[in-house]
Amino acid sequence: MNIAPNDLVLEIGSGHNPKVRADVLCDKYLLNDTERGGSIVTDRPFVVGDAEALPFRDGAFDYVICTHVLEHAQDVKRFIGELERVARAGYIETPSEVGEWLYGWDYHRWLVNRVAGRLVLRRKTARGPFGRLFHELGATDVDFMALHRRYHHVFLVQHEWRGAVDYEIRDSDDAPFDLEDAAIAAGLLRGGSRPGVVSRAKSALWSRTPDAWRARAKALLTRRAASGRRRADVRDVAACPRCKGPLRWEADAAHCATDGLSFEIRDGIPILLLPDEGGAA
């Protein structure tokens, strides 16, 4: 990710594993862990908000990180439009179509590919056929982890953008490439890098590391990175999620005079969701 040292960085859908470089975190759910891998992390400025109605001012951020969230979207056009509205650049990461079929998350709504520098999205109409098989392999098998790292571009879509996100939405049956074509399949595999002995040893060690130790290691890295982050106050960047206008702040609530809406502040965290959006819990 091309983030300058002084950039103010937002992460959307930060969940249980926020990026160390993110200055402000935003997630729709505080307690509901159904669509993430653990409990929410709120170790820096945090706002509860919906990615399709972001509660931030226009151009409030220099960079927005969005990893493994776009594929959950109800309305992709609104989602991407909000990314472009609040930041001038950003990074999007999702499972690729290959990864989606292998891992089969039933709550993902979109198949995503990257073709010639453009994101190509199609509605997902079925679940992958392998159940939990590849989830278990990814968590326990060192050789599979090494293969995943070597061919990460096969399993993941990674897209950095500036100014605007280049994307298109296609019909579900309009696949961007045909993997029955040997030349296309071979081309997709190019660029993999064989992991060395050190990399394989790290994978083996990490796979045997208790979860509590992993969490401590991540916390240490986060504390180190925090010294380089910009200090952010959510009151300086937040806005009404409906009109995008300013909010009036009180100890336990924020108010939008334009729309007459009030938003709860729960344990210091603003819940900036529109009344019909749900979330938070």
Secondary structure as UniProt FT lines:
FT   TURN            5..6
FT   STRAND          9..12
FT   TURN            15..16
FT   TURN            20..21
FT   STRAND          24..27
FT   TURN            34..35
FT   STRAND          46..48
FT   TURN            51..52
FT   TURN            58..59
FT   STRAND          63..67
FT   HELIX           70..72
FT   HELIX           76..86
FT   STRAND          89..95
FT   HELIX           97..103
FT   TURN            106..107
FT   STRAND          110..115
FT   TURN            116..117
FT   STRAND          118..123
FT   TURN            129..132
FT   HELIX           133..140
FT   HELIX           142..150
FT   HELIX           152..155
FT   STRAND          156..162
FT   STRAND          167..170
FT   TURN            172..173
FT   TURN            179..180
FT   HELIX           182..189
FT   TURN            190..191
FT   HELIX           197..207
FT   HELIX           211..226
FT   TURN            227..228
FT   HELIX           234..237
FT   TURN            241..243
FT   STRAND          248..249
FT   STRAND          253..256
FT   TURN            257..260
FT   STRAND          261..266
FT   TURN            267..268
FT   STRAND          269..271
FT   TURN            275..276
//
